[in-house]
Amino acid sequence: MDQQALVEYRYRAVREVLGGSPIGEVAARYGVSRQSLHSWRKRFEQEGMPGLADRSRRPKSSPHRLPAEVEALVCELRRQHPRWGARRIVHELRPRGVDPVPGRATVHRMLVRNGLVRRQEQEHQRKYRRWQREAPMHLWQLDLVGGVPLADGRECKMVTGIDDHSRFVVIAAVVAVPSGRAVCSAFTAAMRRYGVPFEVLSDNGKQFTGRHNRPQPVEVLFARVCRENGINQRLTKPRSPTTTGKIERFHKTLRHELLDHVAPFESLTAAQDAIDAWVHAYNHQRPHQALNMATPASVFRPHAPTYSDGQLLADEAGQTAAPLRIDVIEPPANRPDESAVEFEIRVPPSGEVTLVPGRQRFSVPRGLAGRTLTVWADLRSLHVLLEGHLVRTIVSRLLPHDLAYLVMRYGAHPAGPAPAAAALRRINGNTELAAGEAVEIDRIVQRDGHVTIAGIKCQIAFALARRTITIRLDGHLMHAIADNALVGTWPCPITADRAARLPGARTAATPLPPPPLPAGSIRVQRRVHASGRFMVNKQFIKLGPRHAGKLVTVVIEDTHYRVLHGEEELAIRPRRDTTPVTRLYVRGKGTQPDGR
């Protein structure tokens, strides 16, 4: 209803009251209260028709309203910094001389009133389980992020790391190639500057973990650096980015405030300098809402003095602490182990050779008494050789000072590459397998196609009878290797601790070889019956009536059958009887096998 119509409506009601109609009946008929009708009549008698129009309800005075200068300053801060919210603006008002400082809700209402806040529709309520370490240096979150453009057209990536408690950025290194060695170099540089954290948390990228490697898990360089520095490595669940939410949120801030607004950098060095300057402001100047508007640098406490451009930074009191030595183990280079030594020793009549009294000894057959052996030794393995031929490999119990003793006692000299695969590791004084480590043993296949492992018969293949093969025990799997080819895989019959104590067990030094070509498999031909079935090795295989009359080729593998029609693979069926196939009987015209 417009203003003119509203005035006419109220005038009719007032005229009826002035004409003598009861005020209660008029109020009920017009749908208003008696008080409103009294007010209209009084205003009509005093001002006439203009008095029936709506009036402003704004109070004549607002003693608690903030000055217009404060509201203008709030709006100006919002326009200059569109990403600042009400809480950040409240924090920035006090240094600008505003007193008293308005509350967060008051500032938010100012922004809404001036059209500086856009309402966001929330489709669903997000519920996250929030967590935070209780002190700095307890946990670092690490990740890789892209989006650093260069003038030559390349897009580099960054290795980033943030302290979980203080949100202090400890790593922000630009790398041309995000390799495992580049990640480890940035990580060790951060540890030398700030100290070694207790734990690190990352996603399941190949630079951080090898547990998803195929065909078997491996220990990547980053995991080795963590293990050798005593750092507990934690990994997120697959497809769970919220677990590393702090480092992901830092990436968003980095993109919005820097990377989205810069031109391509001239070089990798220029990109690193720009990011270092922004990160310094992020750590030392930019207040963080999760820290109650404190800066990350004011909360972060490293385990060692921090350095900037090679100079030790002074603490808050202006005093410089004495430099602390941080033993960070660098990523190993691709060269022979520099701690390994090599020397010669003569076998005594007893065959018992003592290298370090009370710590390391080994035995050889007495027939070698008086012969000279060559010993290759490091902190993990001892390889004993006779005239260049490996006699045995045993687990080393030597410590670093024992290697120095061997140099003085036997004239040991730095050794070259290891002559054989390393021995099994010693964990807590016992020979055990490390996580993801596999062992190999050599066994002779018996006449009926089986080998014996820890007293357990394991069927391998009848065709390998009387041959020596390599058995690789890898966690819950057992692989058989012959002629440098994988001939079969089965469930491992023994546990890992028993595998470490098998006679002749050694560390797997080479990757698992590929399986042999399918051409070596046993193949037979069968004619599909009108019912869509046929039989091979006393087992019915059903293909369906649409394949009736076809002459198919059946490839007999160790655990399944593959049915082929020309080059097309029709089906794969598991074998119910996995005993070796030594003879094939075929009946029917045109169904002779390829081999018997």
C-alpha positions in Angstrom: 0.0 0.0 0.0 1.5 3.4 -1.0 1.6 6.4 1.3 -1.4 8.2 -0.2 -3.7 5.2 0.0 -2.6 4.6 3.6 -3.5 8.2 4.5 -7.0 7.8 2.9 -7.5 4.6 4.8 -6.7 6.1 8.2 -8.8 9.2 7.4 -11.9 7.2 6.9 -11.4 5.5 10.2 -10.9 8.8 12.0 -13.9 10.3 10.4 -16.2 7.5 11.7 -14.9 8.1 15.2 -15.5 11.8 14.9 -19.0 11.1 13.6 -19.9 9.4 16.9 -19.2 5.7 16.2 -17.9 3.7 19.1 -14.1 3.6 18.9 -13.9 -0.1 19.8 -16.2 -1.1 16.9 -14.3 1.1 14.4 -10.9 -0.4 15.5 -12.2 -4.0 15.1 -13.6 -3.2 11.7 -10.4 -1.6 10.4 -8.1 -4.3 12.0 -6.2 -2.0 14.3 -5.9 -1.4 18.0 -7.8 1.2 20.0 -4.4 2.9 20.9 -3.5 3.3 17.2 -6.9 4.8 16.4 -6.6 7.3 19.3 -3.2 8.3 18.0 -4.5 8.9 14.5 -7.3 11.0 15.8 -5.0 13.1 17.9 -2.5 13.7 15.1 -5.4 14.6 12.7 -6.8 17.2 15.1 -3.4 18.8 15.5 -1.9 18.5 11.9 -4.7 17.6 9.6 -4.2 15.1 6.8 -0.3 15.2 6.8 -0.4 14.0 10.4 -1.8 10.6 9.2 1.3 9.7 7.2 3.9 7.3 8.6 6.7 8.9 10.6 10.3 7.7 11.1 10.9 5.5 14.2 14.5 6.5 14.4 15.3 7.8 17.9 16.1 11.5 18.2 19.4 10.7 19.9 21.7 7.6 20.0 24.2 8.1 22.8 25.8 4.7 22.3 26.2 4.9 18.5 29.8 4.9 17.3 31.1 8.0 15.6 30.8 8.3 11.9 34.6 8.5 11.7 34.9 4.9 13.1 32.4 3.5 10.7 34.2 5.2 7.8 37.5 3.7 9.0 35.9 0.2 9.2 34.6 0.5 5.7 37.9 1.8 4.4 39.8 -1.1 5.9 37.4 -3.6 4.4 37.7 -2.0 0.9 41.5 -2.0 1.1 41.7 -5.6 2.4 38.7 -7.5 1.0 39.8 -10.7 2.8 39.7 -9.1 6.3 36.7 -10.1 8.4 35.2 -8.4 11.4 37.6 -10.1 13.8 40.7 -8.9 11.9 39.3 -5.4 11.5 38.7 -5.2 15.3 42.3 -6.2 15.9 43.5 -3.5 13.5 41.4 -0.6 15.0 43.4 -0.4 18.3 46.8 0.5 16.7 45.0 3.2 14.7 43.9 5.0 17.9 40.2 3.9 18.1 39.1 3.9 21.7 36.9 2.3 22.8 37.3 -0.5 20.2 33.9 -1.8 19.0 33.0 -5.5 19.3 33.2 -8.0 16.5 29.4 -8.2 16.1 29.2 -4.4 15.9 31.8 -4.2 13.1 30.0 -7.0 11.3 26.7 -5.0 11.4 28.6 -2.0 10.0 29.8 -4.1 7.1 26.4 -5.5 6.4 24.7 -2.1 6.6 27.2 -0.7 4.1 26.9 -3.6 1.7 30.4 -4.9 2.2 29.5 -8.4 3.2 27.9 -10.9 0.8 25.7 -13.5 2.4 26.9 -17.1 1.7 24.4 -19.9 1.4 25.6 -22.9 3.4 24.3 -26.1 1.7 25.1 -28.4 4.6 26.6 -28.0 8.1 30.3 -29.0 8.1 31.4 -30.9 11.1 35.1 -31.5 11.5 37.0 -32.9 14.4 39.5 -30.2 15.3 42.8 -31.1 16.9 46.1 -29.3 17.7 49.4 -30.3 19.4 49.9 -28.9 22.8 53.3 -27.3 22.1 55.5 -26.2 19.2 57.9 -28.6 17.5 55.7 -31.6 18.4 54.4 -32.0 14.9 55.1 -30.5 11.5 52.7 -30.8 8.6 54.4 -31.2 5.2 53.0 -31.1 1.7 53.7 -30.1 -2.0 51.9 -27.4 -3.8 52.1 -26.1 -7.4 51.3 -22.8 -9.1 54.6 -21.0 -9.0 54.9 -19.6 -12.6 58.2 -18.7 -14.3 58.9 -16.5 -17.3 60.1 -19.3 -19.4 56.7 -21.1 -19.2 57.5 -23.6 -16.5 55.3 -24.0 -13.4 57.4 -24.9 -10.4 56.2 -26.5 -7.1 56.9 -25.7 -3.5 57.8 -27.9 -0.5 55.9 -26.5 2.4 55.8 -27.2 6.1 54.0 -25.7 9.0 54.2 -26.2 12.8 50.9 -27.6 14.0 50.7 -25.7 17.3 52.0 -22.2 16.3 51.1 -22.2 12.5 54.7 -21.0 12.0 55.9 -21.8 8.4 59.1 -23.8 8.7 59.5 -24.8 5.0 58.7 -22.8 1.9 61.2 -24.0 -0.7 60.6 -23.6 -4.5 61.8 -26.7 -6.5 62.0 -27.2 -10.2 61.4 -30.9 -9.9 59.4 -32.2 -6.8 61.6 -35.3 -6.4 62.2 -37.2 -3.2 65.7 -35.8 -2.8 64.5 -32.2 -3.2 61.9 -32.8 -0.5 64.5 -34.2 1.8 67.0 -31.4 1.1 64.3 -28.8 2.1 63.3 -30.8 5.2 66.9 -31.2 6.5 67.6 -27.5 5.9 64.6 -26.7 8.1 65.7 -29.1 10.8 69.2 -27.5 10.8 67.5 -24.1 11.3 64.8 -24.8 13.8 65.6 -28.2 15.2 64.3 -31.8 14.8 60.5 -32.2 15.4 59.0 -35.1 17.3 56.6 -36.1 14.5 55.8 -35.2 10.9 52.5 -35.6 9.1 52.0 -35.8 5.3 49.8 -37.3 2.7 50.6 -40.5 0.8 52.6 -38.9 -2.0 55.4 -41.0 -3.4 58.0 -38.4 -2.1 56.9 -39.2 1.5 56.1 -42.9 1.6 56.6 -46.1 -0.4 54.0 -48.2 1.3 51.8 -48.1 -1.7 54.6 -49.1 -4.1 54.0 -52.1 -6.3 54.8 -55.0 -6.4 56.1 -54.5 -2.9 56.4 -51.6 -0.4 59.8 -49.8 -0.1 61.4 -47.4 2.2 61.8 -44.0 0.4 64.5 -41.5 1.1 62.2 -39.3 3.2 61.2 -42.2 5.4 64.8 -43.1 5.9 65.7 -39.5 7.0 62.8 -39.6 9.5 63.9 -43.0 10.9 67.6 -42.1 11.2 66.7 -38.8 13.0 64.2 -40.5 15.4 61.2 -38.7 13.9 57.8 -40.5 14.1 56.3 -40.3 10.6 52.5 -40.1 10.3 50.5 -40.5 7.1 46.9 -39.4 6.4 44.2 -41.8 5.3 43.8 -41.9 1.5 41.5 -39.1 0.2 41.4 -37.3 3.6 42.8 -33.7 2.9 41.2 -32.4 6.1 43.7 -34.3 8.2 46.4 -31.9 7.0 44.0 -29.0 7.1 46.4 -26.5 8.5 48.9 -26.8 5.6 46.1 -26.9 3.1 44.7 -23.6 4.6 48.1 -22.1 4.3 48.2 -23.0 0.6 44.9 -21.2 0.1 46.2 -18.1 1.8 49.4 -18.2 -0.2 47.5 -18.4 -3.5 44.9 -15.6 -2.6 47.4 -13.2 -1.2 50.5 -13.7 -3.4 50.5 -16.3 -6.3 47.2 -15.2 -7.8 48.4 -11.6 -8.1 51.9 -11.8 -9.4 53.4 -12.0 -12.9 55.6 -15.0 -13.8 58.9 -14.8 -11.9 62.1 -14.1 -13.8 63.9 -17.1 -12.4 63.7 -19.7 -9.6 65.8 -17.5 -7.4 63.5 -14.5 -7.9 60.5 -16.7 -7.0 62.2 -18.0 -3.9 63.1 -14.4 -2.8 59.5 -13.2 -3.2 58.0 -16.1 -1.3 60.6 -15.8 1.5 59.6 -12.2 1.9 55.9 -13.0 2.0 56.5 -15.9 4.5 58.5 -13.6 6.8 55.5 -11.3 6.9 53.2 -14.2 7.5 55.2 -15.5 10.4 56.2 -12.2 12.1 53.6 -9.6 11.2 50.3 -11.2 10.2 48.0 -12.0 13.2 46.4 -15.4 13.1 42.8 -15.9 14.3 43.5 -19.5 15.5 46.1 -18.0 17.8 43.8 -15.4 19.3 45.2 -12.8 16.9 48.8 -13.5 17.9 51.5 -13.8 15.2 53.0 -17.3 14.7 56.5 -16.1 15.5 55.3 -15.1 19.0 54.1 -18.6 19.8 56.7 -20.7 18.0 59.6 -22.0 20.0 62.3 -23.8 18.0 64.6 -26.5 19.5 67.7 -24.5 18.4 68.7 -20.9 17.5 67.3 -19.7 14.3 69.4 -18.3 11.5 68.6 -15.6 8.8 71.1 -15.0 6.0 73.7 -16.9 8.0 73.4 -14.8 11.1 72.1 -15.9 14.5 68.9 -14.0 15.4 68.8 -12.3 18.8 66.1 -13.2 21.2 63.5 -10.9 22.7 65.9 -9.7 25.4 68.5 -8.8 22.9 70.9 -11.6 24.0 72.2 -14.2 21.6 72.4 -17.8 22.8 75.4 -20.0 22.2 75.0 -22.0 19.0 73.6 -25.4 19.5 74.8 -28.4 17.4 72.0 -30.3 15.8 72.9 -33.7 14.5 70.6 -34.0 11.4 71.3 -36.9 9.2 71.5 -35.7 5.6 70.0 -37.7 2.7 72.6 -40.3 1.7 74.2 -39.8 -1.7 74.3 -42.5 -4.4 77.8 -43.8 -3.5 79.3 -46.7 -1.6 78.9 -46.7 2.1 81.8 -44.6 3.5 81.7 -46.4 6.8 82.5 -49.8 5.4 86.0 -51.2 5.8 87.8 -54.2 4.3 90.7 -56.2 5.6 92.3 -59.7 5.6 92.5 -62.2 8.5 93.9 -65.7 8.9 91.6 -68.5 10.0 92.8 -70.2 13.3 92.8 -74.0 13.7 89.5 -74.0 15.5 87.7 -72.2 12.6 86.4 -69.6 15.1 87.4 -66.1 14.0 87.2 -63.2 16.6 87.1 -59.7 15.1 86.2 -57.6 18.2 86.5 -59.5 21.6 83.1 -59.7 23.3 81.2 -58.3 20.3 81.8 -59.9 16.9 82.9 -63.3 16.0 82.0 -65.9 13.3 82.9 -69.5 12.4 84.0 -71.1 9.1 84.7 -74.8 8.3 87.9 -76.1 9.9 89.1 -77.1 6.5 89.9 -73.4 5.9 92.3 -73.3 8.8 95.4 -71.4 7.9 93.8 -69.8 4.8 93.5 -66.0 4.5 90.0 -64.6 4.3 88.9 -61.1 3.1 86.3 -59.5 5.4 84.0 -56.6 4.2 82.4 -55.1 7.2 80.0 -52.2 8.1 77.4 -51.5 10.8 74.9 -53.9 9.2 76.7 -56.8 7.4 79.8 -58.9 7.4 80.7 -60.5 4.1 83.4 -63.2 4.3 85.2 -64.0 1.0 87.9 -66.5 0.0 89.8 -65.7 -3.1 87.0 -63.5 -4.3 84.2 -66.1 -3.7 81.6 -65.3 -1.0 81.8 -67.8 1.9 79.0 -66.4 4.1 77.2 -63.3 5.1 76.3 -62.6 8.7 74.7 -59.8 10.7 77.1 -57.2 12.0 77.1 -56.3 15.7 79.8 -53.7 15.2 79.5 -50.1 16.4 81.2 -47.0 14.9 84.1 -47.2 17.4 84.6 -50.9 16.5 85.3 -50.0 12.9 88.0 -47.7 14.2 89.4 -50.6 16.2 89.5 -52.8 13.1 91.5 -50.1 11.3 94.1 -50.1 14.1 94.1 -53.9 14.7 94.0 -55.3 11.2 94.9 -52.3 9.1 91.5 -52.1 7.6 91.0 -49.6 4.8 87.8 -48.0 3.3 85.9 -50.6 1.3 84.2 -50.4 -2.1 80.6 -51.6 -2.9 79.3 -54.5 -0.9 80.1 -57.9 -2.6 76.6 -59.3 -1.8 73.2 -58.4 -0.5 73.1 -57.0 2.9 72.4 -59.1 5.9 69.1 -58.8 7.9 68.9 -55.9 10.3 69.2 -56.3 14.0 66.3 -54.7 15.9 66.6 -54.5 19.8 69.4 -57.0 19.6 67.5 -59.6 17.6 67.6 -60.4 13.9 64.3 -59.2 12.7 62.7 -57.8 9.6 62.2 -54.1 9.3 58.8 -52.8 8.1 58.4 -53.6 4.4 61.6 -55.7 4.2 61.7 -59.0 2.3 64.1 -61.9 2.6 65.3 -64.5 0.1 66.3 -68.1 0.4 67.5 -70.7 -2.1 65.8 -74.1 -2.2 65.9 -77.1 -4.4 62.5 -78.2 -5.9 61.8 -81.8 -5.1 60.7 -84.5 -7.6 57.0 -83.9 -7.0 57.4 -80.1 -7.4 57.5 -78.9 -3.8 60.0 -77.1 -1.5 60.3 -77.2 2.3 60.3 -74.0 4.3 60.6 -74.3 8.1 59.3 -77.8 7.9 56.3 -76.8 5.8 55.8 -78.3 2.3 54.9 -75.7 -0.3 53.9 -76.8 -3.8 55.7 -74.8 -6.5 55.7 -76.4 -10.0 56.3 -79.9 -11.3 58.2 -78.5 -14.3 60.9 -77.1 -11.9 61.7 -80.4 -10.3 65.5 -80.9 -9.4 66.2 -77.2 -10.0 67.4 -74.5 -7.5 65.0 -71.6 -7.2 64.9 -68.4 -5.1 62.0 -68.1 -2.6 61.2 -64.5 -1.6 59.2 -64.0 1.6 57.6 -60.6 1.5 55.2 -60.1 4.4 52.1 -62.2 3.8 53.2 -63.3 0.3 55.7 -65.9 -1.0 57.2 -65.5 -4.5 59.1 -68.1 -6.4 61.8 -66.9 -8.8 63.5 -69.1 -11.5 65.7 -67.9 -14.4 65.1 -64.3 -13.3 61.4 -64.7 -13.8 58.5 -64.7 -11.3 57.0 -68.2 -11.6 54.3 -68.0 -8.9 53.0 -66.2 -5.8 51.3 -67.8 -2.8 50.4 -66.9 0.8 53.5 -66.9 3.0 53.4 -70.1 5.2 55.4 -68.6 8.1 55.5 -65.4 10.0 58.1 -62.6 9.5 60.0 -63.4 12.7 60.4 -67.0 11.6 61.5 -65.9 8.2 64.3 -63.8 9.7 65.7 -66.9 11.4 65.7 -69.2 8.3 69.1 -70.8 7.4 70.6 -68.9 4.5 68.1 -66.0 4.7 69.4 -62.7 3.1 67.9 -59.3 2.3 66.2 -59.0 -1.1 68.6 -56.8 -3.0 66.8 -56.6 -6.4 63.2 -55.7 -7.4 60.8 -58.5 -8.0 61.2 -59.7 -11.6 58.3 -59.8 -14.0 56.4 -63.1 -14.6 57.4 -65.2 -17.7 55.7 -64.6 -21.0 52.4 -66.4 -21.4 53.8 -68.4 -24.3 55.4 -70.8 -21.9 52.1 -71.7 -20.3 50.3 -75.0 -21.1 47.6 -74.5 -23.8 44.9 -76.7 -24.9 42.0 -76.4 -27.3 38.4 -77.3 -26.6 35.1 -77.2 -28.7 32.3 -75.5 -26.8 29.2 -77.7 -26.4 25.8 -76.6 -27.4 25.1 -76.0 -23.7 27.9 -73.4 -23.6 30.2 -75.6 -21.5 33.4 -77.6 -21.9 35.7 -79.6 -19.6 39.4 -79.2 -19.0 41.4 -80.9 -16.2 38.2 -82.5 -14.8 36.6 -79.1 -14.4 33.6 -77.7 -16.3 33.9 -74.2 -17.6 30.7 -72.4 -18.7 30.8 -69.6 -21.3 27.2 -69.4 -22.3 25.1 -70.7 -25.3 26.2 -67.8 -27.5 29.7 -69.4 -27.7 28.4 -72.8 -28.7 30.5 -74.5 -31.4 33.5 -72.2 -31.0 37.0 -73.8 -30.9 38.6 -72.0 -27.9 42.2 -72.0 -26.5 42.5 -72.6 -22.8 45.8 -71.3 -21.2 46.4 -73.2 -18.0 48.0 -71.0 -15.4 49.0 -71.9 -11.8 45.7 -70.7 -10.2 43.3 -70.0 -13.1 42.3 -70.7 -16.7 42.3 -68.1 -19.4 39.9 -68.8 -22.3 40.8 -67.3 -25.7 39.0 -67.2 -29.0 41.6 -66.0 -31.5 43.0 -62.8 -29.9 39.9 -62.1 -27.8 39.9 -63.1 -24.1 36.5 -64.6 -23.4 36.8 -65.5 -19.7 39.1 -66.1 -16.7 38.0 -68.9 -14.3 39.8 -70.0 -11.1 41.2 -73.5 -10.9 39.6 -75.8 -8.3 42.5 -78.2 -8.5 45.9 -76.5 -8.4 48.0 -79.7 -8.6 50.6 -79.7 -11.4 49.2 -80.7 -14.8 51.4 -83.4 -16.2 49.1 -85.1 -18.8 46.2 -83.9 -20.9 43.6 -86.3 -22.4 41.4 -84.9 -25.1 38.6 -86.6 -26.9 36.6 -85.4 -29.9 37.4 -84.5 -33.4 39.4 -81.2 -33.9 40.2 -80.7 -30.2 43.8 -81.8 -30.0 45.9 -79.9 -27.5 48.9 -77.8 -28.4 51.0 -79.9 -26.1 50.7 -83.1 -24.0 
